[in-house]
């Protein structure tokens, strides 16, 4: 095995190479690997001597050669080309070529400034690109006219327009590759994998695209697999697209397949950050099967003899969409966090083995992601709207603050959206799909009437699904038409919102359980209601009312969570607390003390029942009732201990016997 350490020695070794030779590149820089008409009977290998200190080559150029393996070195273009599409490396009319573990790079810096194509392969048979990396080119890989091509285990990173292009291919396998970060400019059409027919003699056939991962990364825009017969008379034949993960933002094409005979699109996950553009599987003039995919949407046009079954479209299934934990994490999204796992129904992409049964290149990565410490489970915010001089801002992970129409001048005052009949705000459906199809939720917001006799009407809601409204007598109603079309209404008793103060409204809804309306932490209405809210239709969340009368006043700090909160948790929300676990009785007391909404210590001391203090909090201040140290119990703690000892401390049907003297002593530390 000859070891070479300069360009002259490398050229000589290539010229004199015999079947079975391995040429070892000592660490250093070489201008090129150039091989023309090198056709040994068996393989010749050129590889780095030290894989921990790889050699660097300026360019690779193989012409009319065969039985060559290039392995474990870097190929870095020495100068920046002036031609935007100049090809840095070529394999022309060559067969049985294996490129294994080679890193092709067009340089560093902003990928949107990249020039040139990384690697072009033209003609030949039985060629392989495996375990390699291509980055910082306009087009990473451009392959045309190859019969039997394997592209497996590679990383395509930070290219400009396309990671890979294919045309006039027969028997091509694209398996277990990573595609991340495209930076298109001037309206370029960015694709991870593109097949085309424009300017070609025939279409491609026997195509297998499996087990690949396409991620947005930090890029400006990425599309998944785009296969279009631009000519219109060169159909793709026998196309399998199976078990791929595609995650994008701001783009439509997850999988786009046109004019194809014998397609099999199965077990793929194609989704996007919540935005106006639903990433889809789109098929046009296609025969075959589309099944077991999880995607934002499926579009079928001009298609006959196409079988579809067991697909999940997230635009129709917000419940499943909410289970994809990394849906809105963008560049920080993980493969594990984008995979939908359901023991009863396996659908979409799952990491496992590649097409030949070996472990996927993503197996260790996903295992590490699953083993990583998980953040504390908290009630998940679906919406966190605030109103300020900056406009409407949703601080939740969903960023659902795009409105159907711009707000008018003066629409926001003192942190609240001004609402009246004919004037309100509708959130875009495309960016707020998480708000639909809920079997349990908590909605809380601030409201303020313009005047004691200001018009009543709807405060907010989703048309034909649910709404909360203010009646003329100051009571509230919650009306919901569930997913089965059954309408039910809850009306408060004792809300009495007839003043111009800011009130904190909360609705806790649990299908099949008791749903409750709260005003300033006080339960003022409850009813047993059932069913999920309706799936996404034509209307977004409307603050005000789109058609009927709206109340006149202000609405602020709108929050929605995907679980039903208890009264204790509602009180914590009103106090501005962070609710990270089910509230305890002590938590509730702390909130009540802080807000000054319990009876005075003197009142409690004269009673053996505390239920009234919880169910109907008074507004008297407790400031003067506190002790100053834990060793000197406050009158409040003494009174509550007495009530607890009598066994009469309760809230509705929940026992509060846990309020023992030691725990109340701890509560005194909070008082002090």
C-alpha positions in Angstrom: 0.0 0.0 0.0 1.9 3.0 -1.2 1.8 6.1 1.0 2.0 9.5 -0.8 2.6 12.9 0.6 2.5 15.3 -2.4 0.7 15.8 -5.7 3.5 14.4 -7.8 3.6 11.2 -5.8 -0.2 10.9 -5.9 -0.3 11.3 -9.7 2.4 8.6 -10.1 0.7 6.2 -7.8 -2.6 6.6 -9.7 -0.7 6.0 -13.0 0.9 2.9 -11.8 -1.9 1.4 -9.7 -2.9 -2.2 -10.2 -6.0 -4.1 -9.2 -6.5 -4.3 -5.5 -4.1 -1.4 -4.7 -4.8 1.0 -1.8 -3.2 4.4 -2.1 -2.8 6.2 1.2 -2.8 10.0 1.5 -0.6 11.3 4.2 -2.0 14.3 6.0 -1.7 17.4 3.9 -3.1 19.2 0.9 -3.3 17.8 -2.7 -4.5 19.8 -5.7 -6.6 17.0 -7.3 -7.5 13.4 -7.8 -7.7 13.1 -11.6 -8.4 9.7 -13.1 -9.0 9.2 -16.9 -9.6 5.7 -18.4 -8.4 3.9 -15.3 -10.2 0.5 -15.5 -8.6 -2.1 -13.3 -10.1 -5.6 -13.2 -10.7 -5.2 -9.4 -11.0 -2.2 -7.1 -8.4 0.5 -6.5 -8.9 2.6 -3.3 -7.6 6.1 -2.5 -8.0 7.0 1.1 -6.5 9.0 4.0 -3.7 7.4 5.9 -5.0 8.8 9.2 -8.8 9.2 9.5 -8.2 11.5 12.5 -6.1 13.8 10.4 -7.6 13.5 7.0 -6.0 14.7 3.8 -7.5 17.6 1.8 -8.0 17.5 -1.9 -8.8 20.5 -4.1 -11.0 18.7 -6.7 -12.0 15.2 -7.8 -12.3 14.5 -11.6 -13.0 10.9 -12.8 -13.7 10.2 -16.5 -14.3 6.9 -18.3 -13.0 5.0 -15.3 -14.3 2.1 -13.2 -13.7 0.1 -10.1 -12.6 3.0 -8.0 -13.2 3.8 -4.3 -12.5 7.2 -2.8 -12.6 7.2 1.0 -12.2 9.3 4.1 -10.8 12.6 2.9 -11.9 16.2 2.5 -12.5 17.9 -0.8 -12.4 21.7 -0.4 -12.6 23.9 -3.5 -9.4 26.1 -3.4 -10.8 29.2 -5.1 -14.2 30.7 -5.5 -15.6 30.3 -9.0 -16.9 33.2 -11.1 -19.6 31.0 -12.8 -22.6 30.6 -10.5 -23.1 27.0 -11.6 -19.4 25.9 -12.2 -19.0 22.2 -11.1 -16.4 21.6 -8.5 -16.2 17.8 -8.8 -17.2 15.4 -11.6 -17.6 11.7 -12.2 -18.3 11.2 -15.9 -19.1 8.1 -17.9 -17.7 5.9 -15.1 -19.0 2.8 -13.4 -18.6 0.9 -10.1 -17.4 4.1 -8.4 -17.8 4.3 -4.6 -17.4 7.6 -2.8 -17.4 6.8 0.9 -16.9 9.1 3.8 -15.8 12.1 1.7 -16.6 15.7 2.7 -17.2 18.0 -0.3 -17.3 21.6 0.8 -17.7 24.8 -1.2 -16.3 26.9 1.7 -17.7 28.5 4.8 -19.8 31.6 5.6 -23.3 32.5 4.5 -24.7 29.6 2.4 -26.8 32.1 0.4 -23.5 33.4 -1.1 -22.5 30.0 -2.3 -21.5 29.4 -5.9 -21.1 26.3 -8.0 -22.3 22.7 -7.9 -20.7 20.3 -5.5 -20.6 17.0 -7.3 -21.9 16.0 -10.7 -22.3 12.4 -11.8 -23.0 11.8 -15.4 -23.7 8.3 -16.9 -22.3 5.0 -15.9 -23.7 2.1 -13.9 -23.5 0.9 -10.3 -22.2 4.1 -8.6 -22.4 4.8 -4.9 -22.3 7.9 -2.7 -22.3 6.8 0.9 -21.5 8.2 4.4 -20.4 11.5 2.9 -21.2 15.2 3.4 -21.8 18.0 0.8 -22.2 21.6 1.9 -22.0 25.3 0.7 -22.8 24.9 -2.9 -25.7 26.2 -5.1 -26.6 22.5 -5.8 -25.0 19.9 -3.7 -25.4 16.8 -5.9 -26.5 16.6 -9.5 -26.9 13.1 -11.0 -28.0 12.3 -14.6 -28.3 9.2 -16.7 -27.0 6.6 -14.2 -28.3 3.1 -14.1 -28.2 1.7 -10.5 -27.2 4.4 -8.1 -27.0 4.2 -4.3 -27.1 7.4 -2.2 -27.1 6.3 1.5 -26.1 7.7 4.9 -25.0 11.1 3.6 -25.4 14.6 5.1 -26.5 17.5 2.8 -26.0 20.7 4.8 -26.2 24.4 4.2 -26.5 24.5 0.5 -28.2 27.3 -1.4 -30.8 26.2 -3.8 -31.1 22.4 -3.9 -29.4 19.6 -1.9 -29.7 17.1 -4.8 -31.1 16.9 -8.4 -31.8 13.7 -10.4 -32.8 13.1 -14.0 -32.8 10.2 -16.5 -32.2 7.7 -13.7 -32.9 4.0 -13.6 -32.8 1.9 -10.4 -31.9 4.6 -7.9 -32.0 4.2 -4.1 -31.9 7.3 -1.9 -31.8 6.0 1.7 -31.1 7.2 5.2 -29.7 10.7 4.3 -30.0 13.9 6.2 -30.9 17.1 4.4 -30.8 20.3 6.5 -30.6 24.0 5.8 -31.2 25.6 2.4 -30.7 29.3 1.7 -32.4 30.3 -1.5 -32.2 33.8 -3.0 -34.2 35.7 -5.6 -37.2 33.4 -5.5 -35.3 30.2 -6.1 -37.2 26.9 -5.7 -35.4 25.0 -2.9 -35.7 21.2 -2.7 -34.0 18.5 -0.7 -34.5 16.0 -3.6 -35.7 17.0 -7.0 -36.4 14.8 -10.1 -37.1 16.6 -13.4 -37.6 15.9 -17.1 -37.0 19.4 -18.6 -34.4 19.2 -21.4 -34.1 15.4 -20.9 -34.6 12.5 -23.3 -36.6 10.3 -20.9 -38.1 10.1 -17.4 -36.7 8.3 -14.4 -37.9 4.9 -13.2 -37.5 2.4 -10.3 -36.9 5.1 -7.7 -36.7 4.4 -4.0 -36.6 7.3 -1.5 -36.6 5.8 2.1 -35.7 6.6 5.7 -34.5 10.1 5.0 -34.8 13.2 7.3 -35.3 16.7 5.9 -35.1 19.5 8.5 -35.4 23.2 8.2 -32.4 23.9 10.4 -31.3 27.6 10.3 -32.1 27.8 6.6 -34.4 30.3 4.9 -36.6 27.7 3.2 -36.6 24.0 2.4 -39.0 21.8 0.5 -38.9 18.0 0.6 -39.2 15.8 -2.5 -40.3 17.5 -5.7 -40.9 15.3 -8.8 -42.4 17.0 -11.8 -42.6 15.9 -15.4 -42.2 19.4 -16.9 -42.3 17.9 -20.4 -45.6 16.2 -19.7 -44.9 13.0 -21.7 -42.2 11.4 -19.6 -43.9 9.8 -16.6 -42.0 8.6 -13.6 -42.4 4.9 -13.1 -42.3 2.7 -10.0 -41.7 5.3 -7.3 -41.5 4.3 -3.6 -41.4 7.0 -1.0 -41.4 5.4 2.4 -40.6 6.3 6.0 -39.3 9.7 5.6 -39.4 12.7 8.0 -39.9 16.2 6.4 -40.1 19.3 8.6 -40.4 22.7 7.1 -41.6 26.2 7.5 -43.1 28.7 5.1 -43.2 26.1 2.2 -46.0 23.9 0.7 -44.2 21.0 -0.9 -43.4 18.2 1.5 -43.9 15.6 -1.2 -45.0 16.7 -4.7 -45.4 13.9 -7.2 -46.8 14.5 -10.7 -47.4 12.2 -13.7 -46.4 9.0 -12.1 -47.3 5.4 -12.8 -47.0 3.0 -9.8 -46.4 5.2 -6.8 -46.2 4.0 -3.2 -46.2 6.9 -0.7 -46.3 5.3 2.8 -45.3 5.9 6.4 -44.0 9.4 6.0 -44.3 12.3 8.4 -44.5 15.6 6.6 -45.3 18.7 8.8 -44.4 22.3 9.4 -44.2 25.0 11.9 -47.7 26.4 12.4 -48.1 29.0 9.7 -50.3 29.9 6.8 -48.7 27.3 4.6 -49.7 23.7 5.3 -46.9 21.4 4.1 -48.6 18.7 2.0 -48.4 15.5 0.1 -49.6 16.5 -3.3 -50.2 14.0 -6.1 -51.4 14.9 -9.6 -52.0 12.3 -12.4 -50.7 9.5 -10.2 -51.6 5.9 -9.9 -50.7 3.8 -6.8 -51.0 4.0 -3.0 -50.9 6.8 -0.5 -51.3 5.3 3.0 -50.2 5.5 6.6 -48.8 9.0 6.3 -49.0 11.8 8.8 -49.0 15.2 7.1 -50.5 18.7 7.3 -52.6 18.0 4.3 -53.1 15.7 1.3 -53.9 17.3 -2.1 -55.1 15.0 -5.0 -55.6 16.5 -8.5 -56.5 14.7 -11.7 -55.8 11.4 -10.1 -57.5 8.1 -10.8 -56.6 4.5 -9.7 -55.1 5.9 -6.5 -55.7 4.1 -3.2 -55.6 6.2 0.0 -56.1 4.9 3.6 -55.1 5.4 7.2 -53.6 8.8 6.6 -53.7 11.6 9.2 -54.1 15.2 8.0 -53.2 17.6 10.8 -55.4 20.3 9.5 -58.3 17.9 10.4 -56.7 16.5 13.5 -55.6 19.2 15.9 -55.5 16.8 18.8 -52.7 14.8 17.1 -51.0 18.0 16.0 -50.8 19.1 19.7 -49.0 15.8 20.5 -46.0 16.5 18.3 -43.9 18.2 20.9 -41.3 19.9 18.7 -43.8 21.2 16.0 -42.9 24.8 16.6 -39.3 24.6 17.7 -37.9 25.4 14.2 -34.1 24.9 14.2 -34.2 23.4 17.7 -36.7 20.7 16.7 -35.4 17.1 17.2 -36.2 14.0 15.3 -37.7 12.4 18.4 -39.8 15.4 19.1 -41.2 15.4 15.6 -42.2 11.7 15.6 -45.7 10.7 16.5 -45.8 7.7 18.8 -49.1 5.8 19.4 -49.0 2.2 20.5 -52.4 1.6 19.1 -51.9 3.1 15.7 -48.5 3.4 14.1 -48.4 6.1 11.5 -45.7 8.2 9.9 -41.9 8.1 10.2 -40.1 6.0 12.8 -36.3 5.7 13.2 -35.0 2.1 12.9 -33.1 0.4 10.2 -32.1 1.5 6.7 -33.2 -0.3 3.5 -30.6 -3.1 3.9 -31.4 -3.8 7.6 -28.4 -1.9 9.2 -29.0 0.6 11.9 -30.1 4.0 10.6 -27.6 6.9 10.9 -30.2 8.5 13.1 -30.5 5.7 15.6 -28.0 7.0 18.2 -29.1 10.6 17.7 -32.7 9.7 18.5 -31.8 7.5 21.4 -29.8 10.4 23.0 -32.8 12.7 22.4 -35.1 10.3 24.2 -32.7 9.8 27.1 -32.1 13.5 27.6 -33.6 15.0 30.8 -37.2 16.2 30.1 -38.5 19.6 31.4 -41.1 19.5 34.1 -44.6 18.8 32.7 -46.7 21.9 32.9 -50.1 22.8 31.5 -49.4 23.6 28.0 -50.2 27.1 26.7 -52.1 27.0 23.4 -52.4 30.8 23.3 -51.0 33.7 25.3 -52.2 36.9 23.7 -51.3 40.4 24.9 -52.0 43.8 23.4 -49.6 46.7 23.4 -48.2 49.5 21.3 -46.4 46.7 19.4 -49.8 45.2 18.4 -51.0 41.7 19.1 -48.4 39.3 20.4 -48.8 35.6 21.2 -46.0 34.6 23.6 -46.9 30.9 23.5 -44.8 28.4 21.4 -47.5 28.7 18.7 -47.0 32.4 17.9 -50.6 32.5 16.8 -50.9 36.3 16.5 -51.5 36.7 12.8 -54.8 38.4 12.3 -57.2 38.1 9.3 -57.3 41.9 9.0 -55.0 44.6 10.4 -56.1 46.3 13.5 -57.5 49.8 13.1 -55.9 52.9 14.6 -56.5 53.2 18.3 -57.7 49.6 18.6 -55.5 49.0 21.6 -55.7 51.0 24.7 -54.1 50.4 28.1 -53.1 46.9 27.2 -56.6 45.9 26.0 -58.2 45.5 22.6 -61.2 47.8 22.2 -64.3 45.8 21.2 -67.8 46.7 20.1 -70.3 45.5 17.5 -68.7 45.7 14.1 -65.2 46.1 15.5 -63.0 43.3 16.8 -60.2 41.0 15.8 -60.0 37.5 14.2 -57.0 35.3 14.4 -55.9 33.5 11.3 -57.0 29.9 11.2 -53.7 28.8 9.6 -51.7 29.9 12.5 -54.1 28.9 15.3 -55.0 25.3 14.5 -54.0 24.2 18.0 -57.2 25.9 19.4 -59.6 23.4 17.8 -60.8 19.9 18.7 -60.3 20.3 22.5 -62.0 17.9 25.0 -60.6 19.9 27.9 -59.3 23.4 28.2 -59.0 26.5 30.3 -59.6 29.9 28.9 -58.9 33.0 30.9 -58.9 36.7 30.0 -59.4 40.2 31.3 -62.4 42.3 30.4 -63.7 45.7 31.2 -67.0 47.3 30.2 -67.0 50.7 28.6 -69.8 51.8 30.9 -72.3 50.4 33.4 -75.0 50.3 30.7 -72.7 49.8 27.7 -74.0 47.3 25.2 -73.8 43.6 26.0 -73.0 40.8 23.6 -70.3 38.3 22.7 -66.9 38.9 24.2 -65.0 36.3 22.2 -65.4 32.9 20.6 -65.1 30.8 17.4 -68.1 31.1 15.1 -70.3 28.0 15.1 -68.2 26.4 17.8 -68.2 28.2 21.1 -68.5 31.7 22.6 -68.5 33.6 25.9 -71.0 36.5 26.0 -72.1 39.2 28.5 -75.8 39.6 29.1 -77.4 43.0 29.8 -77.9 42.0 33.5 -74.2 41.4 33.9 -74.3 37.6 33.8 -72.1 35.6 31.5 -73.0 32.7 29.1 -70.9 30.0 27.6 -72.4 28.3 24.6 -70.8 25.4 22.8 -71.7 23.3 19.8 -69.6 20.2 20.2 -68.1 17.9 17.5 -71.3 15.9 17.4 -73.4 19.0 16.6 -75.0 19.2 20.1 -75.4 22.7 21.5 -75.4 23.5 25.2 -75.3 26.6 27.3 -74.0 27.5 30.8 -75.3 30.7 32.4 -73.8 32.3 35.5 -75.7 33.4 38.6 -74.1 36.2 40.6 -71.4 37.4 38.2 -73.1 40.9 38.2 -70.6 42.5 35.8 -72.3 45.9 35.8 -69.4 48.1 36.7 -66.4 49.4 34.7 -63.7 47.6 36.7 -61.3 45.1 35.1 -62.5 41.6 35.8 -60.7 38.3 35.4 -62.8 35.8 33.6 -62.0 32.1 33.4 -63.7 29.1 31.9 -62.6 25.6 32.9 -64.0 23.0 30.5 -63.9 19.2 30.9 -65.9 17.0 28.6 -68.1 14.7 30.6 -67.3 16.6 33.8 -68.4 19.8 35.5 -67.4 22.9 33.6 -67.2 26.1 35.5 -67.1 29.9 34.8 -65.2 32.1 37.2 -65.2 35.8 37.7 -62.3 37.2 39.7 -61.6 33.7 41.1 -65.2 33.1 42.2 -67.2 30.2 40.7 -70.4 31.8 39.4 -71.7 29.1 37.0 -71.3 25.4 36.4 -72.8 22.7 34.2 -72.1 19.2 33.0 -71.2 19.4 29.4 -69.6 16.9 27.0 -67.9 16.6 23.7 -64.9 18.2 22.1 -65.0 21.6 20.5 -65.4 21.4 16.8 -62.5 20.7 14.4 -61.1 23.6 12.3 -63.7 25.0 9.9 -63.8 28.4 8.3 -63.5 30.7 11.3 -60.7 31.7 13.6 -60.9 32.9 17.2 -62.7 36.2 17.2 -62.3 38.8 20.0 -65.6 40.5 19.7 -68.2 39.1 17.4 -68.0 38.7 13.6 -71.7 38.8 12.9 -73.9 39.2 16.0 -73.8 42.0 18.7 -70.6 42.3 20.7 -70.2 43.7 24.1 -68.6 47.2 24.3 -65.4 47.3 26.2 -61.9 46.0 26.4 -60.4 42.5 26.3 -56.8 41.7 27.4 -54.4 39.0 28.3 -56.1 36.1 26.6 -54.7 32.7 27.5 -55.8 29.2 26.6 -54.5 25.9 28.0 -55.2 22.3 27.0 -56.3 21.1 30.4 -59.2 22.0 32.8 -58.0 23.9 35.8 -59.2 23.8 39.3 -60.3 26.8 41.3 -57.0 26.9 43.0 -55.2 27.0 39.7 -57.5 29.7 38.4 -56.7 31.8 41.5 -53.0 31.2 40.9 -53.4 32.5 37.3 -55.2 35.6 38.5 -52.3 36.2 40.9 -49.9 36.0 38.0 -48.4 32.8 39.4 -46.7 30.1 37.3 -48.8 26.9 37.5 -46.5 24.0 37.1 -48.3 21.3 39.1 -51.8 20.7 40.6 -52.4 23.4 43.2 -52.5 22.4 46.8 -54.6 23.9 49.5 -51.7 25.9 50.8 -51.1 27.3 47.3 -54.7 28.4 47.3 -54.4 30.1 50.6 -51.2 31.9 49.6 -52.9 33.3 46.5 -56.0 34.3 48.6 -53.8 36.0 51.2 -51.7 37.8 48.5 -54.8 39.1 46.8 -56.7 40.0 50.0 -59.8 38.1 49.0 -60.4 35.9 52.1 -62.4 36.9 55.1 -60.6 38.6 57.9 -59.1 36.5 60.7 -61.7 37.8 63.1 -64.5 36.5 60.8 -62.9 33.1 60.4 -62.2 32.8 64.1 -65.9 33.1 64.8 -66.8 30.3 62.4 -66.0 26.6 62.3 -66.5 26.4 58.5 -64.2 27.8 55.9 -66.1 26.8 52.9 -67.8 30.1 52.5 -64.4 31.8 52.4 -63.4 29.7 49.5 -66.7 29.7 47.6 -67.5 33.4 48.0 -64.2 35.2 48.8 -64.8 38.5 50.5 -62.8 41.6 49.6 -61.6 42.6 53.1 -57.9 43.0 53.6 -55.9 40.7 55.8 -52.9 43.0 56.2 -53.5 43.8 59.8 -54.3 40.2 60.8 -50.9 38.7 60.2 -48.4 37.7 62.7 -44.7 38.5 62.1 -42.9 35.3 62.7 -43.5 31.6 62.3 -43.3 31.1 66.1 -46.1 33.6 66.6 -49.0 32.3 64.6 -51.2 34.8 62.9 -54.9 34.9 63.8 -55.6 33.6 60.3 -53.6 30.4 60.9 -55.1 30.0 64.3 -58.6 30.3 62.9 -58.0 27.9 60.1 -56.4 25.4 62.5 -59.5 25.5 64.6 -61.7 25.0 61.6 -59.6 22.1 60.4 -59.7 20.4 63.8 -63.5 20.6 63.6 -63.4 18.8 60.3 -65.4 21.4 58.5 -62.8 22.9 56.2 -63.9 22.2 52.6 -64.2 23.5 49.1 -67.2 22.1 47.3 -66.6 18.3 47.6 -62.8 18.4 48.1 -61.7 17.7 51.7 -59.1 20.0 53.2 -58.2 17.9 56.3 -54.6 18.1 55.1 -54.4 21.6 56.6 -52.8 20.4 59.8 -51.1 22.6 62.4 -47.5 22.0 61.0 -48.6 22.9 57.5 -50.3 26.0 58.8 -47.2 27.0 60.6 -45.3 26.7 57.3 -48.0 29.0 55.8 -47.2 31.5 58.5 -43.7 31.8 57.1 -45.3 33.0 53.9 -47.4 35.5 55.8 -44.4 36.9 57.6 
